Amino acid sequence: MITPVALTIAGSDSSGGAGIQADLKTFAALGVYGASAITALTAQNTTGVSGIHCVPAEFVTAQIDAVFGDLEVAAVKIGMVAELAIIDAIAAGLKRWSPRHVVLDPVAVATSGDRLLAQDAIAALREKLMPLASIVTPNLPEAAYLLNEPIAASESAIEVQGRRLLAMGCPAVLIKGGHGQGADSMDYLVRESGTIALAAPRVATRNTHGTGCSLSSAIAAGLAKGEDLETAVRHAKVFVSAAIAAADRFAVGRGHGPIHHLHRFY
């Protein structure tokens, strides 16, 4: 029996709701063994981020090489990358080890509104990581900042932005609509072959901390298990929607609480 393995390359959330903690919970909930390479330590809770300590780029490299040197990594999820040197280290590691699937979540701002990506690192993310990704998963504000454009306010504008992101070298873009309006939360999977709209009922809860991290890691988990891209995206959307719907079972923190990754088990 082959154990599917996924690697998350991301920041650590000290409150446990986002970052590598959310990724590892997601991998475990979906039957995938999770490994991690930590890019940054954050001091944060449900109300905000009070500090960020970046891991030296050479140690990010050491973590990546240690994991790939021993484990059969089937998929990689990339989250918070923080600064230029870390982006360079990740890009070099991906080229060195050539994983089959790479899910890039271009994290810039936490749910609380705190910035997690240096302004001068945005161009490097576009130019060095996006061409190595199998799929990029920005939300509406992240798609806008990657393109230096206003936030898309219509389905046609979202598709246009998705296609502009494709032109940066990635074969697929999932633009997440959780920041939108309406009864449904709409995500858009944009590829050269066309655009697929994925709907889920919008849940009235403030407990959405880690939603984007969890969706991208759920896609990576599906890819690690051998699912095709569309199937992995659809299954990830179902998983995260259920985790959001179950989030109010928790009473964690005074701000934006976590979603319930392990809702299937307790």
RAFENJO-V131662 format. One record per residue. N is the residue number from 1. RES is the residue in one small letter. SS is DSSP state (A for helix, B for strand, O for the rest). PSI is psi in whole degrees, -180 to 180 (* if undefined). OMEGA is omega in whole degrees, 0 to 359 (999 if undefined). Layout:
n->N res->RES ss->SS psi->PSI omega->OMEGA
n->N res->RES ss->SS psi->PSI omega->OMEGA
This chain:
n->1 res->m ss->O psi->129 omega->179
n->2 res->i ss->O psi->127 omega->178
n->3 res->t ss->O psi->120 omega->178
n->4 res->p ss->O psi->134 omega->182
n->5 res->v ss->B psi->134 omega->174
n->6 res->a ss->B psi->145 omega->179
n->7 res->l ss->B psi->127 omega->171
n->8 res->t ss->B psi->129 omega->175
n->9 res->i ss->B psi->103 omega->191
n->10 res->a ss->B psi->180 omega->178
n->11 res->g ss->B psi->160 omega->178
n->12 res->s ss->B psi->134 omega->176
n->13 res->d ss->B psi->113 omega->184
n->14 res->s ss->O psi->-21 omega->178
n->15 res->s ss->O psi->-6 omega->171
n->16 res->g ss->O psi->1 omega->186
n->17 res->g ss->O psi->-23 omega->184
n->18 res->a ss->O psi->-168 omega->176
n->19 res->g ss->A psi->-148 omega->185
n->20 res->i ss->A psi->-29 omega->179
n->21 res->q ss->A psi->-45 omega->177
n->22 res->a ss->A psi->-40 omega->181
n->23 res->d ss->A psi->-46 omega->182
n->24 res->l ss->A psi->-37 omega->175
n->25 res->k ss->A psi->-42 omega->179
n->26 res->t ss->A psi->-48 omega->178
n->27 res->f ss->A psi->-47 omega->182
n->28 res->a ss->A psi->-43 omega->181
n->29 res->a ss->A psi->-28 omega->184
n->30 res->l ss->O psi->12 omega->173
n->31 res->g ss->O psi->28 omega->180
n->32 res->v ss->O psi->139 omega->176
n->33 res->y ss->B psi->129 omega->184
n->34 res->g ss->B psi->135 omega->171
n->35 res->a ss->B psi->164 omega->183
n->36 res->s ss->B psi->149 omega->168
n->37 res->a ss->B psi->115 omega->188
n->38 res->i ss->B psi->127 omega->181
n->39 res->t ss->B psi->-25 omega->183
n->40 res->a ss->B psi->151 omega->170
n->41 res->l ss->B psi->132 omega->176
n->42 res->t ss->B psi->141 omega->169
n->43 res->a ss->B psi->105 omega->184
n->44 res->q ss->B psi->163 omega->173
n->45 res->n ss->B psi->-163 omega->185
n->46 res->t ss->O psi->-10 omega->181
n->47 res->t ss->O psi->-15 omega->179
n->48 res->g ss->B psi->179 omega->181
n->49 res->v ss->B psi->124 omega->181
n->50 res->s ss->B psi->-10 omega->179
n->51 res->g ss->B psi->148 omega->176
n->52 res->i ss->B psi->128 omega->177
n->53 res->h ss->B psi->109 omega->182
n->54 res->c ss->B psi->140 omega->176
n->55 res->v ss->O psi->137 omega->178
n->56 res->p ss->O psi->139 omega->185
n->57 res->a ss->A psi->-38 omega->181
n->58 res->e ss->A psi->-27 omega->178
n->59 res->f ss->A psi->-29 omega->170
n->60 res->v ss->A psi->-44 omega->177
n->61 res->t ss->A psi->-44 omega->181
n->62 res->a ss->A psi->-40 omega->179
n->63 res->q ss->A psi->-46 omega->180
n->64 res->i ss->A psi->-46 omega->182
n->65 res->d ss->A psi->-35 omega->178
n->66 res->a ss->A psi->-43 omega->181
n->67 res->v ss->A psi->-52 omega->183
n->68 res->f ss->A psi->-28 omega->181
n->69 res->g ss->O psi->-13 omega->184
n->70 res->d ss->O psi->-42 omega->185
n->71 res->l ss->O psi->148 omega->176
n->72 res->e ss->O psi->87 omega->185
n->73 res->v ss->O psi->121 omega->182
n->74 res->a ss->O psi->-23 omega->180
n->75 res->a ss->B psi->150 omega->179
n->76 res->v ss->B psi->135 omega->170
n->77 res->k ss->B psi->131 omega->177
n->78 res->i ss->B psi->127 omega->178
n->79 res->g ss->O psi->-120 omega->184
n->80 res->m ss->O psi->122 omega->180
n->81 res->v ss->O psi->-19 omega->165
n->82 res->a ss->O psi->-55 omega->187
n->83 res->e ss->O psi->168 omega->189
n->84 res->l ss->A psi->-47 omega->185
n->85 res->a ss->A psi->-35 omega->180
n->86 res->i ss->A psi->-38 omega->176
n->87 res->i ss->A psi->-44 omega->179
n->88 res->d ss->A psi->-41 omega->180
n->89 res->a ss->A psi->-42 omega->180
n->90 res->i ss->A psi->-46 omega->180
n->91 res->a ss->A psi->-43 omega->179
n->92 res->a ss->A psi->-40 omega->179
n->93 res->g ss->A psi->-41 omega->179
n->94 res->l ss->A psi->-40 omega->179
n->95 res->k ss->A psi->-34 omega->182
n->96 res->r ss->A psi->-38 omega->187
n->97 res->w ss->A psi->-16 omega->174
n->98 res->s ss->O psi->58 omega->176
n->99 res->p ss->O psi->149 omega->184
n->100 res->r ss->O psi->-39 omega->185
n->101 res->h ss->O psi->133 omega->176
n->102 res->v ss->B psi->122 omega->177
n->103 res->v ss->B psi->119 omega->182
n->104 res->l ss->B psi->116 omega->175
n->105 res->d ss->O psi->105 omega->188
n->106 res->p ss->O psi->73 omega->185
n->107 res->v ss->O psi->124 omega->178
n->108 res->a ss->O psi->-36 omega->185
n->109 res->v ss->B psi->134 omega->177
n->110 res->a ss->O psi->165 omega->177
n->111 res->t ss->O psi->-32 omega->180
n->112 res->s ss->O psi->-12 omega->182
n->113 res->g ss->O psi->-3 omega->181
n->114 res->d ss->O psi->135 omega->181
n->115 res->r ss->B psi->135 omega->183
n->116 res->l ss->O psi->-3 omega->182
n->117 res->l ss->O psi->126 omega->179
n->118 res->a ss->O psi->144 omega->183
n->119 res->q ss->A psi->-40 omega->183
n->120 res->d ss->A psi->-5 omega->179
n->121 res->a ss->A psi->-11 omega->184
n->122 res->i ss->A psi->-45 omega->180
n->123 res->a ss->A psi->-40 omega->179
n->124 res->a ss->A psi->-39 omega->177
n->125 res->l ss->A psi->-44 omega->179
n->126 res->r ss->A psi->-46 omega->191
n->127 res->e ss->A psi->-29 omega->188
n->128 res->k ss->A psi->-30 omega->182
n->129 res->l ss->A psi->-40 omega->183
n->130 res->m ss->A psi->-41 omega->179
n->131 res->p ss->A psi->-16 omega->180
n->132 res->l ss->A psi->-6 omega->186
n->133 res->a ss->O psi->147 omega->171
n->134 res->s ss->O psi->-34 omega->179
n->135 res->i ss->B psi->143 omega->176
n->136 res->v ss->B psi->138 omega->190
n->137 res->t ss->O psi->65 omega->179
n->138 res->p ss->O psi->151 omega->166
n->139 res->n ss->B psi->-178 omega->185
n->140 res->l ss->A psi->-48 omega->177
n->141 res->p ss->A psi->-36 omega->181
n->142 res->e ss->A psi->-40 omega->176
n->143 res->a ss->A psi->-40 omega->181
n->144 res->a ss->A psi->-44 omega->182
n->145 res->y ss->A psi->-31 omega->176
n->146 res->l ss->A psi->-32 omega->182
n->147 res->l ss->A psi->-6 omega->185
n->148 res->n ss->O psi->47 omega->182
n->149 res->e ss->O psi->166 omega->173
n->150 res->p ss->O psi->156 omega->177
n->151 res->i ss->O psi->131 omega->181
n->152 res->a ss->O psi->136 omega->185
n->153 res->a ss->O psi->6 omega->179
n->154 res->s ss->O psi->163 omega->180
n->155 res->e ss->A psi->-41 omega->181
n->156 res->s ss->A psi->-38 omega->179
n->157 res->a ss->A psi->-37 omega->177
n->158 res->i ss->A psi->-43 omega->180
n->159 res->e ss->A psi->-40 omega->178
n->160 res->v ss->A psi->-46 omega->179
n->161 res->q ss->A psi->-39 omega->177
n->162 res->g ss->A psi->-41 omega->181
n->163 res->r ss->A psi->-32 omega->175
n->164 res->r ss->A psi->-34 omega->176
n->165 res->l ss->A psi->-37 omega->176
n->166 res->l ss->A psi->-37 omega->182
n->167 res->a ss->O psi->-13 omega->177
n->168 res->m ss->O psi->-1 omega->171
n->169 res->g ss->O psi->-4 omega->179
n->170 res->c ss->O psi->145 omega->184
n->171 res->p ss->O psi->-14 omega->182
n->172 res->a ss->B psi->145 omega->177
n->173 res->v ss->B psi->132 omega->172
n->174 res->l ss->B psi->108 omega->177
n->175 res->i ss->B psi->119 omega->187
n->176 res->k ss->B psi->133 omega->186
n->177 res->g ss->O psi->20 omega->181
n->178 res->g ss->O psi->-24 omega->179
n->179 res->h ss->O psi->0 omega->181
n->180 res->g ss->O psi->-167 omega->181
n->181 res->q ss->O psi->173 omega->176
n->182 res->g ss->O psi->170 omega->183
n->183 res->a ss->O psi->-27 omega->180
n->184 res->d ss->B psi->146 omega->170
n->185 res->s ss->B psi->113 omega->186
n->186 res->m ss->B psi->128 omega->171
n->187 res->d ss->B psi->152 omega->183
n->188 res->y ss->B psi->117 omega->176
n->189 res->l ss->B psi->112 omega->186
n->190 res->v ss->B psi->123 omega->174
n->191 res->r ss->B psi->170 omega->179
n->192 res->e ss->O psi->-33 omega->183
n->193 res->s ss->O psi->-12 omega->180
n->194 res->g ss->B psi->-179 omega->182
n->195 res->t ss->B psi->135 omega->178
n->196 res->i ss->B psi->128 omega->177
n->197 res->a ss->B psi->130 omega->182
n->198 res->l ss->B psi->119 omega->185
n->199 res->a ss->B psi->147 omega->171
n->200 res->a ss->B psi->145 omega->179
n->201 res->p ss->B psi->135 omega->178
n->202 res->r ss->O psi->127 omega->183
n->203 res->v ss->O psi->131 omega->179
n->204 res->a ss->O psi->91 omega->178
n->205 res->t ss->O psi->150 omega->173
n->206 res->r ss->O psi->-4 omega->183
n->207 res->n ss->O psi->80 omega->183
n->208 res->t ss->O psi->13 omega->182
n->209 res->h ss->B psi->126 omega->178
n->210 res->g ss->O psi->8 omega->184
n->211 res->t ss->A psi->-49 omega->182
n->212 res->g ss->A psi->-42 omega->177
n->213 res->c ss->A psi->-44 omega->185
n->214 res->s ss->A psi->-37 omega->179
n->215 res->l ss->A psi->-46 omega->181
n->216 res->s ss->A psi->-38 omega->179
n->217 res->s ss->A psi->-30 omega->175
n->218 res->a ss->A psi->-36 omega->175
n->219 res->i ss->A psi->-45 omega->178
n->220 res->a ss->A psi->-39 omega->179
n->221 res->a ss->A psi->-44 omega->178
n->222 res->g ss->A psi->-43 omega->179
n->223 res->l ss->A psi->-38 omega->178
n->224 res->a ss->A psi->-31 omega->180
n->225 res->k ss->O psi->-1 omega->175
n->226 res->g ss->O psi->8 omega->178
n->227 res->e ss->O psi->149 omega->172
n->228 res->d ss->O psi->167 omega->189
n->229 res->l ss->A psi->-48 omega->182
n->230 res->e ss->A psi->-42 omega->179
n->231 res->t ss->A psi->-44 omega->179
n->232 res->a ss->A psi->-41 omega->179
n->233 res->v ss->A psi->-45 omega->180
n->234 res->r ss->A psi->-45 omega->180
n->235 res->h ss->A psi->-38 omega->179
n->236 res->a ss->A psi->-40 omega->179
n->237 res->k ss->A psi->-43 omega->179
n->238 res->v ss->A psi->-44 omega->181
n->239 res->f ss->A psi->-49 omega->183
n->240 res->v ss->A psi->-37 omega->178
n->241 res->s ss->A psi->-41 omega->178
n->242 res->a ss->A psi->-37 omega->179
n->243 res->a ss->A psi->-35 omega->176
n->244 res->i ss->A psi->-43 omega->180
n->245 res->a ss->A psi->-30 omega->181
n->246 res->a ss->O psi->1 omega->188
n->247 res->a ss->A psi->-32 omega->184
n->248 res->d ss->A psi->-1 omega->169
n->249 res->r ss->A psi->-23 omega->180
n->250 res->f ss->O psi->151 omega->167
n->251 res->a ss->O psi->80 omega->187
n->252 res->v ss->O psi->115 omega->175
n->253 res->g ss->O psi->177 omega->184
n->254 res->r ss->O psi->-1 omega->182
n->255 res->g ss->O psi->-131 omega->177
n->256 res->h ss->O psi->103 omega->182
n->257 res->g ss->O psi->171 omega->182
n->258 res->p ss->B psi->158 omega->169
n->259 res->i ss->O psi->167 omega->185
n->260 res->h ss->O psi->88 omega->183
n->261 res->h ss->O psi->-35 omega->186
n->262 res->l ss->O psi->36 omega->183
n->263 res->h ss->O psi->-23 omega->180
n->264 res->r ss->O psi->-17 omega->189
n->265 res->f ss->O psi->-23 omega->177
n->266 res->y ss->O psi->* omega->999
